[in-house]
């Protein structure tokens, strides 16, 4: 810890900011997609599942390059955003989007597994009693999906902390702006005289990950007991 520089503290702060923002951004979409896959019958469900799980099989740099094409000024979306004064490429917002996309499948899978474990009789009982679909969603499905939400959020948060490949493509490695812990470690590792600096940040990264995983285990056990 004694080898941390002021820029390293910025990298730690930015990493936590990106992880929190990516998790909060992904939660409503992750829950919606998991609900659609689990409870709704429609054409193209298999295609949706394939698209959602695609980031698990693609190299992060490929995802980053696709995001660069999608959000760049030459694309229709990037041009539209640029005309409205919204700049994403090489900003912290791009790092958040990259982390959210890469970790999204982990969130959806955790919520979906939890939803698939819900007793169908509970859902049928609520509908028999006259509950509309949104009432059933809020009073039955959502509460029983909380363990999956917590587990998926923890995994996405941890994945965001370690995201490198996609982030460096769309956000770059700008100290104090987009340089997260993995970026700083990469920069230190490129210099033979910065070994201790890289090691210090590695220890910080391990410490944060351990705290997140410990929180995940404690919350999961508490919810199992309540269940």
N, C-alpha and C positions, 0 to 999 in steps of 0.2 A: 504493500500500500504506500510505502514511503517513496516509491518511484513514479507515482502518478503526477502528471503535469496538469496545468490548468485546462489544456485542450482535452485531456483525458476525462476530466469531470464533465466537460461539455458533451463528450461522446457518450458517457454514461447517462446523462440527463436526456439526450436526444434518443437514445435507445429505449429508455423507459417511456418517453413520450410517444414514440412510434408504436411500441407494443400496445400501450393502452388505447391509443387512437384506432389502431387496426382492429383490436378486439371489439371495441364499442361500435365501430363502423360495420363489422361483419355480423354481429349478433342478430339483428332483425332479419337480415337476408338469410343467414344460416338457419334460423328457426323456420322461416317461411319455406325455404327449399326442402328442409327435412320433413316438414308437414306435408308438402305436396307429394314427395316421393313415398311417404309412408301411408297417407290416408286418402289421397285423391287418385282416381283412375282417369288417365287421359292418354291420348296418343303422343308418342314421343318421350315417354317417361324414361325409357332406356337411354335415349340420346341425352336427356338431361343428366342422368346419372354419370354417363361417360364424360360429359363436359365438366361436371363438378369435380370428378376424380382425376381429371387430366393433369392438373398441376402436381399430383403425386408422382407421376411417371415422367414428366418433362424436366429437363435440367433447368434450374432457376434462371440461368442466363438466357435461355430460349423464351421463358415467360417475360423476362425483362425486355427482350428485343421486341416481342409482340406488343407489349405495353408502350414501348417507345414509338413503334409505328402507329399505334392507335391514338396515342395522346400527343404525338408530335405535331408541329405546325402545319405539315403538309397533308395531314389526314383531315377528314371532314369534321371529326369530333374535336381534334386539336385546334383546327381553324376556328370552329364555333366558339370554343372556350377562349381562345385568344382574342376574338372580336369582342367578347364580353368582359375582357380584362382579367380573365382567370389564367394564371400561368402555373402549370404543374411540373413540367420536365425540369429536373435539377433543382427541385425544392423538397422540403420536408413532406409536403403532401404526396409527392410521387413515392417517397419511401414508405409512407403509410399504405398507399394503394398496393404497392408491390408486396409488402408484408401480408396484407389482407388477402390478396389473391393466392399467394403461396400457401398460407395456412388455412384457407377456407375449407378445403376438403376435410381436414382434421376436425373442425368445428361441426360440420354437417354430419360426419360419420358418428361422432359422439352423441349428438342430439338424436339422430335417427335410430341408433341402437337402443337408446332409452325409450323412444316413442314406440318402437316395435315390441318392447317389453310391457307396454300398458295392456291391462286386461280389457279385451273388447267388450266384455259384459258391462264394464263401468261406463263406456261410451254409449252403448245401447240403452243402458238404464237412464242416462241423462236425457237422451232423445225421447225415450218413452214418456218421461215426465214432462215433456213439452219444451225442453231447452233447444234453442236455436243453435246453429253450428258455431257461432261466435261465443255463445254462452258455454257450450261444451269445451271449446278451445280454451277459454279463460279460466274455467272452474275445474276442469278435469285434466286436459292434455298439458297445459302449461305448468301447473304445479307438479305433476308427475314427471315432467321433462326437466325439472330443475337440476337433478344430478348430471344429466347429459349436458346441460348448459354450462354448469360449473366445470365439468371435465373438459368440454370442448374449448371453453374460454381459456382455461389454464394451458392447454396444449397450443392453442393459437398464440397466446401471449409468449410462451416459451419459444415457439418457432419464430416469432417476429424478432425476438431478441437476438437470434442467431442468423437472421436473414442477411445474405451477402450478394449472391449472384444476380438476382433480379434488381436489387436496390442499386447496385453500383452502375447498372446500365441506365436506369431511368432517373436516378437521383444524384449519381456521381459521388465523389469523395471529397466534399468541401468542408474543411475544418470549421466547427462552430455553426454550420448550416445543415449539412446532411451527413456528416461523418459520425457514424454510430460505432459501437464497440468493435464489431467485426472489421469495419473499414480501418479503424485506427490500428488494430492488431496487424492487419495486412500491410499497412504502411510501415509499421515498426519492423515487421518481419523482413521487409525488403532491405533494411539497413543492418549490417553486421554489428553496429555499435549500439543498437537499441533493443538488445535481447531482454534485458531486465524490464524495460517499459512494456514490451509485449507480454512478458510473463505476468506482470502486475495486472494488466487488463484481463488476461486469461483467468486469473484468480478471481477478479471481480465478476466476470461473466459466470464462472462456476458458482460463486456465492449467490448471485441473484437467481440462477436456475434452481439451486437447492431450496431457496426460500419459496419459490413458486411451486415446486413439486411438493414440498412439505405442506404448503397451504392446500394444494389440490388433494392430498391424501387425507388431511384432517377434515376438510369440508365434505369429501366423499363419504367418510365414515360417519359423520354426523347426520348426513342425509339418509344414509342407509338405516341408521338407528331410528330416525323419525318415521321413515317409511314403514 
